[in-house]
């Protein structure tokens, strides 16, 4: 609950470890925190599926790796990634859909 209150009150960076705040991209940290908030939802239908979580984290990671190259593009993509992931499949962009297929194949083959 403390995490959710900190996120709601815009005091998230005050409760996180200094090494995360000082070494991380604040946009990425907020994106992951928002994802964690959705995962903690009491209503099951409001929580993302594991595939959506994997996809969204992968998008955040990829954008973070390219953060210095095109910061404006990355900020736009970080804002859009939740909407694409949360809609579930039909609304995914071609690039994102391709990435889902490539990234999730090993996960789905495990069963």
C-alpha positions in Angstrom: 0.0 0.0 0.0 2.9 2.4 0.8 4.1 2.1 -2.8 0.6 3.0 -4.2 0.3 6.0 -1.9 3.8 7.2 -2.9 2.9 6.8 -6.6 -0.4 8.6 -6.1 1.2 11.5 -4.2 4.1 11.9 -6.6 6.6 11.0 -3.9 7.7 7.7 -5.6 11.3 8.9 -6.0 11.5 9.6 -2.2 10.7 6.0 -1.3 12.9 4.2 -3.9 16.5 3.2 -3.3 19.0 5.9 -4.1 20.9 3.7 -6.5 17.7 3.3 -8.6 16.8 6.9 -8.6 20.3 8.1 -9.3 21.2 5.5 -12.0 17.9 5.0 -13.7 15.9 6.9 -16.3 13.1 8.6 -14.5 10.6 8.0 -17.4 11.4 4.2 -17.3 11.1 4.1 -13.5 7.7 5.8 -13.7 6.6 3.4 -16.5 7.6 0.3 -14.5 5.9 1.8 -11.3 2.7 2.3 -13.3 2.8 -1.2 -14.6 3.4 -2.5 -11.0 0.4 -0.5 -9.9 -1.8 -2.2 -12.5 -0.4 -5.6 -11.4 -1.5 -4.8 -7.8 -5.1 -4.1 -8.7 -7.6 -5.8 -6.6 -9.8 -6.5 -9.5 -8.4 -9.4 -11.6 -9.8 -8.0 -14.9 -7.8 -4.7 -14.3 -4.5 -6.6 -14.0 -2.4 -7.1 -17.1 -1.7 -10.6 -18.3 1.8 -11.9 -18.0 2.3 -11.5 -21.8 1.3 -7.9 -21.4 3.8 -7.4 -18.5 6.6 -9.1 -20.5 5.9 -7.0 -23.6 5.7 -3.7 -21.7 8.9 -4.4 -19.7 10.7 -5.3 -22.9 9.5 -2.1 -24.6 10.7 -0.1 -21.6 14.1 -1.9 -21.7 14.6 -1.4 -25.4 13.7 2.2 -25.3 16.0 2.7 -22.3 18.9 1.2 -24.3 18.3 3.8 -27.0 17.6 6.7 -24.7 20.5 8.9 -25.7 19.9 8.5 -29.4 16.4 10.0 -29.7 15.0 11.1 -26.4 11.9 12.7 -28.0 11.0 9.6 -29.8 11.5 7.4 -26.7 9.3 9.6 -24.5 6.5 9.3 -27.1 6.9 5.5 -27.3 6.9 5.1 -23.6 3.6 7.0 -23.4 2.1 4.9 -26.1 3.4 1.4 -25.1 0.9 0.9 -22.3 -2.1 1.6 -24.5 -0.8 -0.8 -27.1 0.0 -3.5 -24.6 -3.2 -3.1 -22.6 -5.5 -3.5 -25.6 -4.3 -7.0 -26.0 -3.4 -7.8 -29.5 -5.7 -6.4 -32.1 -4.4 -2.9 -31.7 -0.6 -3.7 -31.5 1.5 -2.0 -34.1 3.3 -4.1 -36.6 6.7 -3.6 -35.0 5.4 -4.3 -31.5 3.5 -7.3 -32.7 6.6 -8.7 -34.4 8.6 -8.1 -31.2 5.9 -10.0 -29.2 6.2 -13.0 -31.5 9.9 -13.0 -31.4 10.2 -12.5 -27.7 7.4 -14.7 -26.5 8.1 -17.8 -28.5 10.7 -19.2 -26.1 8.3 -18.5 -23.2 5.3 -20.2 -24.8 7.5 -23.2 -25.9 8.4 -23.9 -22.2 5.0 -25.4 -21.5 
